[in-house]
């Protein structure tokens, strides 16, 4: 039986890898490692083994300080949007089509903070409008919430990173003051953090599998970390944990979060 993949199957596999963030192949041709001559292993070089110092994070000078000043001066959400649009220190802005600021109902009891825009979000200028956004809408509907009536949504990064790569630590540092001010101005009862990048920004911690399912506090708000909807699309078995987290949010809302 011929098991070779046809053109359409190969194209679908390639598209799947692109959506996962693959940007390059390792080699143009396969390498038989058993035939390769033995060589002494090179010394491992630690990657980001130390925290980024402020001077390193602020390439060009004062990027984080400029973000703090711009965010702190914003007195309402429209002013915060304008401050982000005018902020010139983040290189991601240069490659994005649109500023992705928010969606949903300002002042809603629940505020969701995602990670960064994807292709569809960049195109439309709204967070969570692709497949992950459709999953999020179904998750919210399961506990009687919706972006049209009862949820406010934003992302850590307002601009799409190339190939949907994770934002760099200095980019997160730049956006943290804007995210904090966003929470202050939106004034939700509960904040939901979707994925590791939002946890790194708000809680300054990573490890979503350990953080999820437990209430935390940040910026004076109760915070629930959850698996990102994009992760649930790849790992359906994690939906059970996500459902438990949704029920915890629902219970907190019924009790009164403040």
C-alpha positions as CSV (number, residue, x, y, z in Angstrom):
1,X,0.0,0.0,0.0
2,X,1.4,3.4,-1.0
3,X,1.7,5.5,2.2
4,X,3.2,8.6,0.6
5,X,1.5,11.9,1.6
6,X,-0.1,13.8,-1.2
7,X,0.2,17.5,-1.9
8,X,-2.8,18.6,0.2
9,X,-1.7,16.5,3.2
10,X,1.8,17.9,3.1
11,X,0.5,21.4,2.8
12,X,-1.8,20.9,5.8
13,X,1.1,19.6,7.9
14,X,3.3,22.5,6.9
15,X,0.5,25.0,7.8
16,X,0.1,23.3,11.1
17,X,3.8,23.7,11.9
18,X,3.6,27.4,10.9
19,X,0.7,28.0,13.2
20,X,2.7,26.5,16.0
21,X,5.4,29.1,15.4
22,X,8.0,27.0,13.4
23,X,10.1,29.5,11.4
24,X,12.9,27.4,9.9
25,X,14.1,23.9,9.1
26,X,17.1,22.4,10.9
27,X,18.7,21.2,7.7
28,X,18.0,21.1,4.0
29,X,18.6,17.3,4.0
30,X,18.4,14.6,6.6
31,X,21.7,13.7,8.4
32,X,22.6,10.1,9.5
33,X,23.9,10.7,13.0
34,X,25.2,7.1,13.1
35,X,27.6,7.9,10.2
36,X,28.7,11.2,11.5
37,X,32.2,11.2,13.2
38,X,32.2,11.4,16.9
39,X,33.0,14.8,18.3
40,X,33.5,16.2,21.8
41,X,30.3,18.0,22.9
42,X,30.5,21.7,23.1
43,X,30.0,23.4,26.4
44,X,26.4,24.3,27.0
45,X,25.7,28.0,26.9
46,X,22.9,29.0,29.3
47,X,20.1,31.0,27.7
48,X,18.6,33.9,29.7
49,X,20.1,32.4,32.8
50,X,20.0,35.7,34.6
51,X,17.3,38.3,34.9
52,X,17.5,41.2,32.4
53,X,18.8,44.2,34.1
54,X,17.0,47.5,33.6
55,X,19.8,48.9,31.5
56,X,19.6,45.9,29.2
57,X,15.8,45.9,29.0
58,X,15.7,49.6,28.0
59,X,17.7,49.5,24.8
60,X,17.6,53.0,23.3
61,X,17.2,54.4,26.9
62,X,14.3,54.6,29.2
63,X,11.8,52.4,27.4
64,X,10.2,51.1,30.6
65,X,10.3,54.5,32.3
66,X,8.7,56.0,29.2
67,X,6.0,53.3,29.4
68,X,5.4,54.0,33.1
69,X,5.0,57.7,32.4
70,X,2.7,57.3,29.5
71,X,0.5,54.7,31.2
72,X,0.3,56.7,34.5
73,X,-0.8,59.8,32.6
74,X,-3.8,58.0,31.0
75,X,-7.0,58.9,32.9
76,X,-9.4,56.6,31.0
77,X,-9.3,53.7,28.6
78,X,-9.3,55.8,25.4
79,X,-6.4,57.8,26.7
80,X,-4.6,54.5,27.4
81,X,-5.2,53.3,23.9
82,X,-3.8,56.6,22.6
83,X,-0.8,56.3,24.8
84,X,-0.1,52.8,23.4
85,X,-0.6,54.0,19.9
86,X,2.0,56.7,20.5
87,X,4.5,54.5,22.2
88,X,7.5,54.0,19.9
89,X,10.0,51.9,22.0
90,X,8.6,48.5,21.1
91,X,9.9,47.0,17.8
92,X,6.8,44.8,17.4
93,X,4.8,47.8,16.5
94,X,6.8,48.2,13.2
95,X,5.7,44.8,11.9
96,X,2.1,44.8,13.0
97,X,-0.9,45.8,10.9
98,X,-3.0,47.0,13.8
99,X,-3.0,47.9,17.5
100,X,-5.0,45.3,19.3
101,X,-6.3,47.0,22.4
102,X,-9.4,45.4,23.7
103,X,-12.8,43.9,23.1
104,X,-15.9,43.3,25.2
105,X,-17.6,45.5,27.9
106,X,-15.4,48.1,29.7
107,X,-16.2,48.0,33.4
108,X,-17.3,44.3,33.3
109,X,-16.8,42.2,36.4
110,X,-14.5,39.8,34.6
111,X,-11.3,41.0,32.7
112,X,-9.4,38.5,30.6
113,X,-5.7,39.1,29.8
114,X,-4.3,37.0,27.0
115,X,-0.8,36.8,25.6
116,X,-0.4,38.4,22.1
117,X,-2.4,38.9,18.9
118,X,-2.3,36.2,16.3
119,X,-2.8,36.6,12.5
120,X,-6.6,37.1,12.7
121,X,-6.4,39.4,15.7
122,X,-3.7,41.5,13.9
123,X,-5.9,41.7,10.8
124,X,-9.1,42.7,12.7
125,X,-7.6,44.8,15.5
126,X,-9.4,42.8,18.2
127,X,-8.2,40.2,20.7
128,X,-9.3,36.5,20.5
129,X,-11.1,36.4,17.2
130,X,-9.4,33.3,15.6
131,X,-9.9,29.7,16.5
132,X,-8.7,30.3,20.1
133,X,-11.2,33.2,20.4
134,X,-14.0,30.9,19.3
135,X,-12.9,28.4,22.0
136,X,-12.8,31.2,24.5
137,X,-16.4,32.3,23.6
138,X,-17.6,28.7,24.2
139,X,-15.8,28.5,27.5
140,X,-17.4,31.8,28.7
141,X,-20.8,30.7,27.5
142,X,-20.5,27.6,29.6
143,X,-20.7,29.7,32.8
144,X,-23.1,32.3,31.4
145,X,-20.6,34.9,30.4
146,X,-20.0,36.6,27.0
147,X,-17.8,39.4,25.6
148,X,-21.0,41.1,24.3
149,X,-22.4,41.5,27.8
150,X,-20.2,40.6,30.8
151,X,-16.5,40.3,29.9
152,X,-13.7,42.7,29.0
153,X,-10.7,41.3,27.1
154,X,-7.2,42.5,26.3
155,X,-3.7,41.1,25.7
156,X,-0.3,41.7,27.2
157,X,1.1,42.6,23.8
158,X,-1.0,45.0,21.6
159,X,1.1,44.0,18.5
160,X,1.6,40.7,16.9
161,X,5.1,39.1,17.4
162,X,6.6,37.7,14.2
163,X,5.5,34.1,13.6
164,X,3.5,34.3,16.8
165,X,6.7,33.9,18.8
166,X,6.7,34.5,22.6
167,X,7.4,38.2,23.4
168,X,10.9,38.8,24.7
169,X,11.5,39.7,28.4
170,X,12.2,43.3,27.6
171,X,9.0,43.6,25.5
172,X,7.1,42.3,28.5
173,X,8.8,44.8,30.8
174,X,7.7,47.6,28.5
175,X,4.1,46.5,28.4
176,X,3.7,45.7,32.1
177,X,2.9,49.3,33.1
178,X,0.3,49.6,30.4
179,X,-1.3,46.3,31.4
180,X,-1.4,47.3,35.1
181,X,-2.9,50.7,34.2
182,X,-5.4,48.8,32.0
183,X,-6.5,46.8,35.0
184,X,-6.8,49.9,37.2
185,X,-8.9,51.7,34.6
186,X,-11.2,48.8,33.7
187,X,-11.7,48.0,37.4
188,X,-12.9,44.4,37.2
189,X,-13.8,42.2,40.1
190,X,-11.8,39.3,38.8
191,X,-8.9,39.0,36.4
192,X,-8.3,35.8,34.4
193,X,-4.8,35.2,33.0
194,X,-4.7,33.1,29.9
195,X,-1.4,31.4,29.5
196,X,2.2,31.8,30.6
197,X,3.0,35.2,29.1
198,X,0.1,36.9,31.0
199,X,1.2,35.1,34.2
200,X,4.8,36.3,33.6
201,X,3.5,39.9,33.2
202,X,1.0,40.1,36.0
203,X,2.3,37.6,38.6
204,X,6.0,37.7,37.4
205,X,5.9,33.9,37.5
206,X,5.7,31.1,34.9
207,X,4.5,27.5,35.0
208,X,0.9,27.6,34.0
209,X,0.3,23.9,35.0
210,X,1.3,24.8,38.6
211,X,-0.3,28.3,38.7
212,X,-3.7,27.4,37.3
213,X,-6.5,26.4,39.5
214,X,-5.4,28.6,42.4
215,X,-6.4,32.1,43.3
216,X,-3.7,34.7,43.4
217,X,-3.7,38.4,44.0
218,X,-2.1,41.1,41.8
219,X,-2.6,44.9,41.6
220,X,-5.4,44.6,44.3
221,X,-7.4,42.1,42.3
222,X,-8.1,38.3,42.7
223,X,-6.4,36.6,39.7
224,X,-7.1,33.1,38.3
225,X,-4.5,31.7,35.8
226,X,-5.9,29.4,33.2
227,X,-4.7,27.4,30.2
228,X,-4.8,29.4,27.0
229,X,-7.6,28.4,24.7
230,X,-5.0,27.7,22.0
231,X,-3.4,25.2,24.3
232,X,-6.8,23.5,24.8
233,X,-7.2,23.2,21.1
234,X,-3.9,21.3,20.9
235,X,-4.4,19.3,24.2
236,X,-8.1,18.5,24.6
237,X,-7.4,16.4,27.7
238,X,-6.6,19.7,29.5
239,X,-10.3,20.8,29.1
240,X,-11.2,19.1,32.3
241,X,-8.9,21.3,34.3
242,X,-10.1,24.4,32.4
243,X,-13.7,23.5,33.3
244,X,-12.7,23.3,37.0
245,X,-11.1,26.8,36.7
246,X,-14.2,28.2,35.0
247,X,-16.4,26.8,37.8
248,X,-14.1,28.5,40.4
249,X,-14.6,31.8,38.6
250,X,-18.3,31.3,38.5
251,X,-18.4,30.6,42.2
252,X,-16.3,33.6,43.0
253,X,-18.6,35.9,41.0
254,X,-21.6,34.5,42.8
255,X,-20.0,35.1,46.2
256,X,-18.9,38.6,45.3
257,X,-15.2,39.0,44.4
258,X,-14.5,42.1,46.3
